[in-house]
Every structure is written in structure tokens, then in C-alpha cells.
Amino acid sequence: MKIQLWSIGKEHDPYIRDGMAVFQKRLQHYVDFEVKLIPTVKQAASLSVPELKKQEAKIILDMLQPTDFLLALDEKGKMMTTVQFADFLQQRNNAGTRQLIILIGGAFGIDEAVLQRAQLKMSLSPLTFPHQLVRLIFAEQLYRAYTVLNREKYHHQ
């Protein structure tokens, strides 16, 4: 299974870039993992929030393949423990999922059309985090989940 982390927004700040490099290197031992940054919509500041989200949705929906499993990170999504997330990854792998897309939306969240396409909506926390930090947190959680699945000493219960 290939996992892609899609995020709308700018390039990583140096501290995020360094952290992402660490977890991308660690993840390569377990899974084909890639980060795709989706550039912010041109003239985003001049658009209303609904129009901006609609334009972001068009980009995302055009990029998705019909067989992609879409996990959308959304504040109203399901919360999971690390072990539950690891089990989810194992279930997707067992089901023959070829590509898992994990989506971090834009500054105003994810458009309803994309949320409807998502097979799973997941929340990391009731707190709000900067999008760049979510990329790093999620990369670490992926790594943690794979260490759980491989019974390695990283995650403590």
C-alpha cells in the first residue's frame, strides 16, 4: 500500500522540513510514503471562504483516482488511539488498498464535496494546530503505528 499525505499550503518551515525528513526516512522501512503539497489557490485572499473551499475541492477531486481510499483530517471526524490507527492501517492493507490518501485541508477546512468523497473522516485532536505542524504530527503517528504493527519498541501503552 502506498500512503500519500496531501496538504494545501506552503512549503515546510525549516524545523518542519527537518522533522519530516526524519520520519520520511524512518517510514521508508515500512511503507511507500510521499508528501504532496497542493499550492494555495491563486488570488485566494480575494475569494469568499465558500468559493475558496470549492476551488480547493475541485483541485483535490481532480487529483484523486477512483480507487484511492481518502482519509480526510477534519475536526468533526472520528478520534482514534494509536493502536486503533495501527489497526486501521492493517485493515486497509489486508483489504488490498493500493493507495491511501491522507488529506489536510486548507486554512478554512475541507469542502463538503471532498468530505462526502472521503471514506473516513478523522480528527487528531479537538485542538487547532497549524497545518505544517499537522503534517509533522501525522508523519510521526504513521511511524508510531507501523512500529506498533511490527511490535517494535517505540510506542508505550
ZAMARGU-4260 file (C-alpha; in steps of 0.2 Angstrom, whole numbers, plus 5000, padded with zeros to 4 digits):
<rodrens>
0) 5000/5000/5000 | 5006/5017/4996 | 5002/5032/5008 | 5002/5050/5002 | 5000/5064/5014
5) 4992/5079/5004 | 4991/5096/5012 | 4986/5113/5005 | 4998/5126/5009 | 5016/5132/5008
10) 5032/5123/5009 | 5038/5117/5026 | 5047/5129/5038 | 5065/5123/5041 | 5060/5115/5058
15) 5046/5106/5050 | 5056/5101/5035 | 5069/5093/5046 | 5056/5084/5056 | 5048/5077/5041
20) 5064/5071/5034 | 5067/5061/5050 | 5050/5052/5049 | 5050/5050/5030 | 5067/5041/5032
25) 5060/5030/5046 | 5044/5026/5036 | 5053/5020/5021 | 5057/5004/5030 | 5038/5000/5032
30) 5028/5009/5018 | 5029/5019/5002 | 5026/5036/5009 | 5025/5053/5000 | 5020/5070/5004
35) 5012/5081/4991 | 5010/5099/4994 | 4995/5107/4985 | 4998/5125/4981 | 4986/5138/4988
40) 4973/5144/4976 | 4979/5159/4966 | 4971/5175/4972 | 4964/5166/4987 | 4963/5182/4998
45) 4951/5189/4986 | 4939/5174/4986 | 4925/5171/4999 | 4928/5156/5010 | 4915/5145/5002
50) 4922/5149/4984 | 4940/5146/4991 | 4935/5129/4998 | 4925/5125/4982 | 4941/5129/4971
55) 4952/5118/4983 | 4939/5104/4982 | 4940/5104/4963 | 4959/5103/4963 | 4958/5088/4976
60) 4944/5079/4967 | 4953/5080/4951 | 4969/5073/4958 | 4960/5058/4966 | 4959/5042/4957
65) 4943/5031/4959 | 4952/5018/4968 | 4960/5029/4981 | 4955/5027/4999 | 4953/5045/5006
70) 4955/5049/5024 | 4951/5067/5027 | 4958/5075/5043 | 4943/5085/5050 | 4939/5092/5067
75) 4922/5083/5067 | 4930/5066/5062 | 4932/5051/5072 | 4946/5051/5085 | 4957/5035/5087
80) 4970/5029/5098 | 4987/5025/5091 | 4983/5006/5092 | 4966/5009/5083 | 4975/5019/5070
85) 4988/5005/5068 | 4973/4993/5066 | 4965/5004/5053 | 4981/5004/5043 | 4982/4985/5044
90) 4964/4983/5039 | 4967/4994/5024 | 4982/4984/5019 | 4973/4967/5021 | 4958/4974/5011
95) 4971/4977/4996 | 4970/4996/4997 | 4983/5002/4984 | 4984/5020/4989 | 4979/5029/5005
100) 4977/5047/5003 | 4978/5057/5020 | 4971/5075/5017 | 4975/5090/5027 | 4963/5104/5021
105) 4966/5122/5018 | 4965/5136/5031 | 4946/5135/5032 | 4944/5117/5032 | 4938/5104/5018
110) 4924/5107/5007 | 4908/5096/5009 | 4911/5088/4992 | 4928/5081/4997 | 4921/5076/5014
115) 4907/5066/5005 | 4921/5058/4994 | 4931/5053/5010 | 4929/5035/5016 | 4935/5041/5033
120) 4935/5057/5042 | 4947/5058/5057 | 4951/5070/5070 | 4969/5072/5078 | 4963/5082/5092
125) 4949/5095/5097 | 4963/5107/5097 | 4968/5118/5082 | 4985/5116/5075 | 4995/5125/5061
130) 4994/5114/5045 | 5013/5112/5044 | 5013/5105/5062 | 4999/5093/5057 | 5010/5086/5043
135) 5024/5083/5056 | 5012/5076/5069 | 5004/5064/5057 | 5020/5058/5049 | 5026/5054/5067
140) 5009/5045/5070 | 5011/5035/5055 | 5028/5029/5060 | 5022/5025/5078 | 5008/5015/5070
145) 5020/5005/5060 | 5031/5002/5075 | 5015/4995/5084 | 5011/4984/5070 | 5029/4977/5069
150) 5030/4975/5089 | 5045/4987/5090 | 5050/4997/5105 | 5044/5015/5101 | 5026/5016/5107
155) 5022/5013/5126 | 5005/5009/5132
</rodrens>
